[in-house]
Amino acid sequence: MAEFDNKEREEVFSKKVRAGKRTYFFDVKATRSGDFYLTLTESKKRLEDGVFVKHKIFLYKEDFEKFAEGLNETVDYIKNHQDVVEKRYEFAENQDSPVGKTPDEFNY
């Protein structure tokens, strides 16, 4: 029980992003000394057995700037060298899979 209480205490903030077949989790956690760090988790359901496979990256505050620079440079490279069509997804309340919509189909 003490281990569970410790886990609850260390999570500070969480953001869930559904993007097609994947879900991304951005979780801010705190170390025992109170320093924040970020975990990035990708979760995807395996078709063959329905099991969710997760990949996790731990990102510490001293690396935020360099990580963001590298990510932005890489995303800019892709955008400048290839057409990128961003998909928009809508999730029905009782539906796990997204229904792709074009921007014209959304009610803003």
Steps between C-alpha positions, in 0.01 A plus 500: 500500500786741577639444150162596348485818709850594378396450135193720546708774659758517222260570207446875468329549162383282213387569142355228276509547121320260269639497148362234272604153609732637769452676829771718648531583868698800624548454874676738736635320803706604801809338641533441874682832524212680320664552159265458205567281197294397198406155379381462142308179438374363171228236531372292209269198496654193338256363243590134543417474870347832608782570747610862540869546430663801666825679430623753753760778501614680814598862441669698776476878533870556429440345154175683407662772290725269296219246457258771379762640260563156351129420473417836339789475254397148402131589458593811297722286275214261426254785439747673264591187302167322476135591496354430841125457521392515861215267578227608736321241703168487674417237760149384565421467870475120490744439218871421532597573141507846342287612214719704264354831391619771271521852647183598310302233685564648846266743668724769648 
